Amino acid sequence: MITLELDLTKTQLAALLGTIPETLSRVFARLTQEGLISIHGSSITILERSELIRPARVSWFDEKP
């Protein structure tokens, strides 16, 4: 497991990634639901690194739930 402490707001992080906060929230929710990450406050824990780095079959930012 890897835990990251972010010193950015969700709005700032979304802007750096070229998206909007609502989309970033949906992506985080999906990754959390799939057991790949855990979020607590400003900490993001990567639970399944190998799954996060495998080539994506779909774009997280383009797919509609």
C-alpha positions in Angstrom: 0.0 0.0 0.0 1.1 3.5 -0.7 -0.5 6.5 1.0 -0.3 10.0 -0.5 -1.0 13.2 1.5 -2.4 15.8 -0.9 -1.9 19.5 -0.2 -4.3 20.4 -2.9 -8.0 21.0 -3.0 -10.2 18.8 -5.2 -10.6 21.8 -7.5 -6.9 22.3 -7.8 -6.2 18.6 -8.4 -9.0 18.4 -11.0 -7.5 21.5 -12.8 -4.0 19.9 -12.8 -5.5 16.7 -14.4 -7.5 18.7 -17.0 -11.0 17.9 -15.6 -13.6 19.3 -13.3 -14.1 18.5 -9.6 -17.4 16.6 -10.2 -15.7 14.2 -12.7 -12.8 13.7 -10.3 -15.2 12.8 -7.5 -16.9 10.2 -9.7 -13.6 8.7 -10.6 -12.5 8.6 -7.0 -15.8 7.1 -6.0 -15.5 4.4 -8.7 -11.9 3.6 -7.7 -13.0 3.4 -4.1 -15.9 1.1 -4.9 -13.7 -1.2 -6.9 -11.3 -1.4 -3.9 -8.4 0.2 -5.7 -8.0 3.2 -3.4 -9.2 4.5 -0.1 -9.7 8.2 0.7 -9.7 9.7 4.2 -9.6 13.5 4.3 -6.5 14.6 2.3 -5.0 11.1 2.3 -5.3 8.7 -0.7 -4.2 5.1 -0.1 -3.5 3.1 -3.2 -4.7 -0.4 -2.3 -4.2 -2.2 -5.6 -1.3 -0.6 -7.4 -1.0 -3.3 -10.1 -4.7 -2.7 -11.1 -4.2 1.0 -11.3 -1.2 0.8 -13.6 -2.5 -1.7 -16.0 -3.6 -0.3 -19.4 -7.2 1.0 -19.1 -9.8 -0.5 -21.4 -11.9 2.6 -21.1 -11.2 6.2 -20.2 -12.1 7.0 -16.6 -12.9 10.6 -17.6 -15.0 9.8 -20.7 -17.1 6.8 -19.5 -20.5 7.6 -18.1 -21.7 5.4 -15.2 
